[in-house]
Amino acid sequence: MRIHIGTDHAGLEFSKQIQKHLSAAGHEVIDHGPESYDPIDDYPSFCINAAHAVVEDQRAGVEALGVVFGGSGNGEQIAANKVHGVRAALAWSEATAKLARQHNDANVVAIGARQHTVEEALALIDFFVNEPFSLEERHVRRIAQLAEYETTGAIADRHIDA
């Protein structure tokens, strides 16, 4: 599987270790930056580039996921979710990492680099990467509604107060 990574200065050291771990597991890892430590860098472009690459790969039939991280993972998740077609989830436990894939078919996981040890972060990423989407009808239906809203601003037969 191809895995796209984006971070900020808070996650730079994590990034190097995560890339080694994922490569050793047989994944093709693509780093979207940053390349060097800058304590005032801005994460949005790194995370958006990683998320965009995931969507492009998936549209081309390439099995791909993304991992974005920073101090809390919150801003990185928000940035990734600005990309059309991305479903990024913040994972902080085994359950949240697995359910992101099982129920939401998330294609990007966000991790807080200052919230977890490297070992914990690696476990969360492994749970996420190794968990398949359940394909249960209710989850497929809900994801389709989100995609419909993302594209049209509405959900057929549903009232949206916007």
N, C-alpha and C positions, 0 to 999 in steps of 0.2 A: 504494500500500500504506500502511496505517496502522502507524506505528512508535511504540511506547511506550518512554519513557526514564525511568530512575530512577538516582540516584547518591547520593553523599554529598559532604561538603565537598571531598574530594580530587579529585573529578571535576566540580565545578561549572563551572569554566572550560571544560573539555572539552565539557560538556553544551551550552553556548551555541554553540560552534563546530560541534559535531556536528548540532545542530538546524538550524542554517543550511544546512549541507551537505546534509542529508537533504531539507529543504524545497526547496532549489534543484534537487534531483534529481527532484522531483515527488511526494514522499511527504508524507502527512499525519502530522505529528509531534505527539505528546501528551506533555507534560512532567509527570512525577509527583513532581517535586521533587528537592532542596529549591529554594526560591525565592531564598534569600540565604545568604551564607557564615556558617557557624557551625562553628568548629573542633572542637566536641565533639558534633556532631549524630550521630544514629544512623541508619545506612543501611537496616536491615531494612524499615521501613515503606515507604520510597520504592521499594525494589526489589520488595517483595511487591505493592504497588499496581500497579506497571508490569506485573508478571508476571500478576497476576489479570486486568488489563484485556486482555492478549493472549489469554488463555484465553476470556474472555467474548466478545471479538470473533470469535475463531475459531469458537466454538460458534454464533454468530449468522450465520456465513457471510461474515464480513468478513475479507479477507486482512490479516493482522496479524503482526508480529514485535515482539520487545522487545530493548532494549539497556540493560544495567545495567553500571555501572562505579564503581570506587572506587580506592583506592591500589593494591591488587593484583588486584582482581576476584574473589578467592576468596570472601570473605564475601558479596559481592553475588550470586555464582552460587549459593551455599548458600541464601541467603534466597529467591531466585527459585524454586529447586527445592523449596521447602516448599509451593508452590502446586500443588494437584492439577491435573494436566494439563500442567504445564510440564516441558520438557526444556531446561534451560539448560546451555550449554557455555562453558568458559573458552577463549578464543581468544588465541593469542600468536604465530601465524604464519599465512601464507596457507593452508597445508595444514590446520591445525586449524580455521580459520574455515570453509573449504569442506567438510571432512569432517563437521563438526558438522551441516551441512545435508544433504549427500549421503547419509550413512550413518545418522544419528541423527534426522533430521527435527527438529533442535533448533528451538525457537520463540523462544528468548531467547539472546543472546550476552552474555557477561561479558568486560569488558576491564579491564586494570590501567592506570589513568590515570597512575600513577607509573612504569610499566614501558615506556611507549611515548611517542613524540612524537605530537603531534596528527595529523600526516600519516600516521604508521604506524597509529594508531587508526582514522582514517577509512578507510584501505585495508582493514583487517581487517573493519570494519563493512560496507563495500561488498562484499567477498568473501562475507561471510555472507548479506547481504540478496539478492544477485544469484544465489546458487547454489541450484538446485532440489534437492528430495529425489529420489533416484535411482529410487524405487519398486521396487527390486530385492526379490525375494521374501524373501531372507534378512534384509534390513533391516526390511521390513514385519513379518516374524515376530518379530524381536527386540524391536521397539518394542511390538508387541502383548503380548509377555510382560511387559515393564516396566509397561505400563498395567494388565495383569491383576494383577500383584503389588501395584501401588499401590492398587488397588481392593479386592482380596481378601486380600492377605497371602500368596498362594500362586501358583504357576505350575502349571497342569495338566500331569500326567505328568512333573513335575520335582521332585526332592527339594531342599528348602530347609532348611538348618540354621539355624533361628531360635529 
